[in-house]
Amino acid sequence: MIAIIDYGMGNIHSVNKALQYCGAKTLVTSKPEDIRNSDKIVLPGVGAFADAMKELESRGITSVLRAEIKKKPFLGICLGMQLLFEKSEEAPGCKGLALLKGEIRKFVSKQGLKVPHMGWNQLSKVTSECPLLKDIPDKAFVYFCHSYYPKPEDARVSATTTDYGIDFTSCIRQDDIYGVQFHPEKSQSIGLKIVENFVKSC
């Protein structure tokens, strides 16, 4: 069973539908016992870093998330991936889940590029050993919508990068912790394959 964390800040319906399409048994929940009893965890997210941490805290699931993410396969999507890091330029003084060393930085508008980064862009694979990217071709297109991006302290955490004025980390993997800055549930066949890989290969 895959627990999809509902904290009021995610495209829950689309993520749930994509996981079920790929054969997963899912449970949308914010209950600590459900998270503990799950086989895998998905944390979606759309919105602001500080608001998300506040919502997780208010539901009393921050500590259980920190503990359970270390024990079982986890997928963070967009803001849900950013929350894995220690801090964000969006919210000075707000601590993230801090399961990965590094921070979330804001895009600087330059070279005529608009912020937020919105629309289709390519994944450049850094490693061929990430189960989440099984059978995903290099330079595959996925759908983005974000103003902030992760800057891992350890470059080995980066599984893919994407060019948007800079090469930023767009997919991360550390042990069984996975995260994507893009929205696989909106990325058509490539996105569904990534979801399927999480369900069946990770």
Long-range contacts (C-beta under 8 A, 24 or more apart in sequence): 1-25, 1-26, 1-27, 1-37, 1-38, 1-39, 1-40, 2-26, 2-27, 2-38, 2-39, 2-40, 2-41, 2-42, 2-199, 3-27, 3-29, 3-34, 3-35, 3-38, 3-40, 3-41, 3-42, 4-28, 4-29, 4-42, 4-44, 5-29, 5-30, 5-35, 5-41, 5-42, 5-43, 5-44, 5-61, 5-65, 5-80, 6-30, 7-52, 7-55, 7-56, 7-59, 7-61, 8-55, 9-44, 9-45, 9-46, 9-47, 9-51, 9-52, 9-55, 9-79, 10-43, 10-44, 10-45, 10-46, 10-77, 10-79, 10-80, 11-44, 11-46, 11-183, 11-185, 12-44, 14-185, 14-186, 15-42, 15-44, 15-77, 15-185, 17-185, 18-184, 18-185, 18-191, 18-192, 18-195, 19-195, 19-199, 21-192, 21-195, 22-192, 22-195, 22-196, 22-199, 22-200, 23-196, 23-199, 23-200, 24-199, 30-59, 30-61, 31-61, 32-60, 32-61, 32-64, 35-61, 35-64, 35-65, 35-68, 36-64, 36-68, 38-68, 38-72, 39-72, 39-73, 40-72, 40-73, 40-74, 40-75, 40-198, 40-199, 40-202, 41-65, 41-68, 41-69, 41-72, 41-73, 41-74, 41-75, 42-74, 42-75, 42-76, 42-77, 42-80, 42-198, 43-74, 43-75, 43-76, 43-77, 43-80, 43-81, 43-83, 44-77, 44-78, 44-79, 44-80, 45-76, 45-77, 45-78, 45-79, 45-80, 45-81, 45-82, 45-83, 46-78, 46-79, 46-145, 47-79, 48-79, 48-90, 48-91, 49-79, 49-82, 49-83, 49-88, 49-90, 49-91, 49-94, 49-96, 49-104, 49-148, 50-88, 50-90, 50-91, 50-94, 52-79, 52-83, 53-83, 53-91, 53-94, 53-95, 53-96, 56-83, 62-97, 65-97, 66-97, 66-98, 66-99, 69-97, 69-99, 69-177, 70-99, 72-176, 73-176, 73-178, 73-198, 73-202, 74-176, 74-177, 74-178, 75-132, 75-178, 75-179, 75-180, 75-198, 75-202, 76-177, 76-178, 76-179, 76-180, 77-179, 77-180, 77-183, 77-184, 77-185, 78-145, 78-146, 78-180, 78-181, 78-182, 78-183, 80-179, 81-150, 81-172, 81-179, 81-180, 81-181, 82-148, 82-150, 82-181, 84-172, 84-177, 84-179, 85-150, 85-152, 88-148, 89-148, 90-147, 90-148, 99-177, 100-152, 100-153, 100-157, 100-172, 100-174, 100-177, 101-152, 101-153, 101-154, 102-150, 102-151, 102-152, 102-153, 102-154, 102-157, 103-150, 103-151, 104-148, 104-149, 104-150, 104-151, 105-148, 105-149, 105-150, 105-151, 106-147, 106-148, 107-147, 107-148, 107-149, 107-164, 107-165, 108-165, 110-165, 111-165, 113-164, 113-165, 115-147, 116-145, 116-146, 116-147, 117-144, 117-145, 117-146, 117-147, 117-149, 117-164, 118-144, 118-145, 118-146, 119-143, 119-144, 119-145, 120-144, 121-162, 121-163, 121-164, 121-182, 122-162, 122-163, 123-160, 123-161, 123-162, 123-170, 123-171, 123-182, 124-160, 124-161, 124-162, 124-163, 124-167, 125-159, 125-160, 126-158, 126-159, 126-160, 126-161, 127-159, 127-173, 130-159, 130-171, 130-173, 130-178, 131-173, 131-197, 131-201, 131-202, 132-159, 132-171, 132-173, 132-178, 132-180, 132-194, 132-197, 132-198, 132-201, 132-202, 133-159, 133-160, 133-171, 133-194, 133-197, 134-197, 134-201, 135-193, 135-197, 136-190, 136-193, 136-194, 136-197, 140-190, 141-187, 141-190, 142-170, 142-180, 142-182, 142-183, 142-184, 142-187, 142-190, 142-191, 142-194, 143-182, 143-183, 143-186, 143-187, 143-191, 144-170, 144-181, 144-182, 144-183, 145-183, 146-181, 149-181, 150-179, 150-181, 176-202, 178-202
